[in-house]
Amino acid sequence: MSIVDKDLQKSVFGIPQYTPDIGRDGIQNILDEVLLTHPNGLLILCCDTEPQHLAFFDELLPNVSIPVFGGVFPSIIYQTHNYQQGILLVPVFATLTISVFSQLGLATGKSFKFDQSLHQHESFIVLVDGLSRNIDYGLNQIFTEFGDKPLVFGGGAGSLSFEQRPCLFTNQGLIADAMLIVGLQHSFKLAVGHGWEVLEGPFLANQVDDNQILQLNFQPAFDVYSEVVEKHAGRSFTDDNFFELAKSFPFGIDRLDDDLLVRDPLTCDEKSMVCVGKIPENTMLYILNADSTKLINAAANAVTCVSAGDPYQCGLLFDCISRQLFLDEQFNEELEQISQQLDPQAKLFGALVLGEIASSKYGAINFHNKTAVVALANKD
């Protein structure tokens, strides 16, 4: 083994390999490069594409001799760029354990039988089908089993078409409606920031169904929401512009730590709205808004607060896709500012996701929206 290889083995992640070609030959080439470094596992971050373009993974991945995990996302991140096309393969050198929980939307407590070796790990990457129900329930099951000992971070895979389809990579291929828990024998520090501020509210969410808001203040939820948004946006909702307009006006859930947990409205009908993540019944909701500068500064400042003085080897970023859509061309400024808070030699990689997962400072595991979550790792 070369000196460079020995140095890599001290790191939790090796050098990511990117190709714009989501095809068997292109991926086989970079897969061979990654496997030459003898990693313990493989993280796959893939841009969303038509299902038929990904079908070969069901044949390819069962033949990979190391544990595989990852997802299909609206966009992927490498250094200070986000890509809408291509795939990133990241070697994992930390000792790891992967548990797969299928049919998340139908899950009960009996569904979550955890691999006991997960108790030996310091950190969990959790990847989930972002369009599944029961995401918060699954995260609560993790907290019930493991408490606040492991640091938990991750995000929701899926497509901006909002059509649920296979989006999580395992050694068996691509699966849908599932949750992956990846235990890593490596410590991280977590930076979480969003920058959204209260515009109006609170409103009582008196009738909900998991991630669907049926009533606010005992009125049809969409009637209340559209009245506020149309007044401030100076535009009206139409049959085909809901997400384009709603991306600037998320909900905020009031919490005991004085920070708002953001919820992103995805779709609506005439009376109700579906969000990414659960809305607790009888909770108080605010309608939020922000400007680009506040969002960018919140993400960068969160990293600054936890990274000062530490030579980090990499930052694994899970950032919300609707945050990127809101910032548009300024999103690269967010990536650049986050990157500037890291060691100059550090790698930044990750994905734009449908919901972000992060341990809170009080231990509970939260499912965020419109938030930047950065997991910082240094060499052992």
Buried (B, 14 or more C-beta within 10 A) or exposed (E): EEEEEEEBBEBBBBBBBBBEEBEEEBBEEBBEBBBEBBBBBBBBBBBBBEBEEBBBBEEBBEEBEBBBBBBBBBBBBBBBEBBEEBBBBBBBBBBBBBBBBBEBBEBEEEBBEBBEEBEEBBBBBBBBBBBBBBBBBBBBBBBEBBEBEBBBBBBBBBBBEBEBBBBBBBBEBBBBBBBBBBBBBBBBBBBBBBBBBEBBBBBBBBBBEBBBBBBBBEBBBBEBBBEBBBEEBEEEBEEEEBBEBBBBBBBBBBBEEEBBBBBBBBEBEEEBBBBBBBBEBEBEBBBBBBEBEEBBBBBBBBBBEBBEEEEBBBBBBBBBBBBBBBBEEEBBBBBBBBBEBBBEEBBBBBBBBBBBBBBBEEEBBBBBBBBBBBBBBBBE
